[in-house]
Amino acid sequence: MANDTAFFKKLMETVGANIFVGAPAKVITVNGNKADLKPLFKKEKNEEYSIISDAYILDHVEVKGPLAVGDIVYVNFADRSLDYLAKEPFDPVHTRRHSINDAVIVGRFKK
């Protein structure tokens, strides 16, 4: 029974580590309405995450001025793939969920 408990605990930790919900990140580059980011959390074993490319910037993020390289932002990761984002409801073809590839900048931390 103890082995079953250990197995399920490890399984839950592994699944949880691969579901992305939100994270702080540093702006590396700004490209129009998107930005490249460096996540400020690390993986297990002290490994750093790769750069997040083309994270969407929401309008309200830039109310107090444009996003700049070096800004610290908070990023959410969409429930479903944003590959086909448009003004109309869309059916994501991909099954990707809570992926680091579907990042949206939802705010900037005050300096």
C-alpha positions as CSV (number, residue, x, y, z in Angstrom):
1,M,0.0,0.0,0.0
2,A,2.9,2.4,0.8
3,N,4.3,1.9,-2.7
4,D,0.9,2.8,-4.2
5,T,0.8,6.1,-2.2
6,A,4.4,6.9,-3.2
7,F,3.6,6.2,-6.9
8,F,0.5,8.5,-6.9
9,K,2.3,11.2,-5.0
10,K,5.1,11.2,-7.5
11,L,2.6,11.1,-10.4
12,M,0.7,14.1,-9.0
13,E,4.0,16.1,-8.6
14,T,5.1,15.2,-12.2
15,V,1.7,16.2,-13.7
16,G,1.6,19.4,-11.6
17,A,5.1,20.4,-12.7
18,N,3.9,20.3,-16.3
19,I,0.8,22.4,-16.0
20,F,1.6,26.0,-16.4
21,V,-0.8,28.6,-14.8
22,G,1.2,31.8,-14.1
23,A,4.7,33.0,-13.3
24,P,6.8,36.1,-13.0
25,A,9.1,36.8,-15.9
26,K,11.6,39.4,-17.2
27,V,11.0,41.1,-20.5
28,I,13.9,40.3,-22.9
29,T,12.5,42.0,-26.1
30,V,9.4,43.8,-27.1
31,N,8.0,43.2,-30.7
32,G,4.9,45.2,-31.2
33,N,2.0,43.6,-29.3
34,K,4.2,40.6,-28.2
35,A,7.3,40.2,-26.1
36,D,9.9,37.5,-25.4
37,L,10.3,36.7,-21.7
38,K,12.7,34.9,-19.3
39,P,10.7,33.0,-16.6
40,L,12.0,33.8,-13.1
41,F,11.1,30.5,-11.6
42,K,13.5,27.5,-12.1
43,K,12.7,23.9,-12.8
44,E,13.7,21.1,-10.4
45,K,17.5,20.5,-10.2
46,N,18.0,24.3,-10.5
47,E,17.6,24.3,-14.3
48,E,16.3,27.5,-15.9
49,Y,13.4,27.6,-18.3
50,S,14.0,28.5,-22.0
51,I,12.9,31.9,-23.3
52,I,9.2,32.3,-23.8
53,S,8.7,33.7,-27.3
54,D,5.9,35.9,-28.5
55,A,3.9,36.3,-25.3
56,Y,0.8,38.5,-25.9
57,I,0.7,41.9,-24.2
58,L,-2.7,43.0,-23.0
59,D,-3.6,46.6,-23.6
60,H,-4.0,47.6,-19.9
61,V,-0.3,46.5,-19.2
62,E,0.9,49.6,-21.1
63,V,-1.4,52.2,-19.5
64,K,1.6,53.7,-17.6
65,G,3.9,53.5,-20.6
66,P,5.2,51.0,-23.1
67,L,6.6,47.7,-21.8
68,A,10.4,47.9,-21.8
69,V,13.3,45.4,-21.7
70,G,14.1,44.5,-18.1
71,D,10.5,45.1,-16.8
72,I,9.2,42.3,-14.5
73,V,5.8,41.1,-15.6
74,Y,3.3,38.5,-14.5
75,V,2.3,35.9,-17.2
76,N,-0.6,33.6,-17.3
77,F,-0.8,30.6,-19.6
78,A,-4.0,30.0,-21.5
79,D,-6.2,26.9,-20.9
80,R,-6.0,26.1,-24.6
81,S,-3.8,26.8,-27.5
82,L,-3.8,30.4,-28.7
83,D,-2.5,29.5,-32.2
84,Y,-5.8,30.4,-33.9
85,L,-6.7,33.5,-31.7
86,A,-9.1,35.8,-33.6
87,K,-12.1,38.0,-33.0
88,E,-14.5,35.1,-33.4
89,P,-14.8,32.0,-31.2
90,F,-12.5,29.3,-32.4
91,D,-12.0,25.6,-31.9
92,P,-8.3,25.0,-31.1
93,V,-7.2,22.2,-33.3
94,H,-4.4,21.4,-31.0
95,T,-4.9,19.6,-27.7
96,R,-2.2,21.7,-26.0
97,R,-3.4,22.9,-22.6
98,H,-1.7,25.2,-20.0
99,S,1.4,25.3,-22.1
100,I,4.3,27.7,-21.5
101,N,3.9,28.4,-25.3
102,D,0.5,30.1,-24.7
103,A,1.7,33.0,-22.5
104,V,-0.2,36.3,-22.0
105,I,1.3,39.2,-20.0
106,V,-1.4,40.2,-17.6
107,G,0.5,42.9,-15.6
108,R,3.7,44.6,-14.8
109,F,5.1,44.7,-11.3
110,K,5.6,48.2,-10.0
111,K,9.2,49.3,-9.8
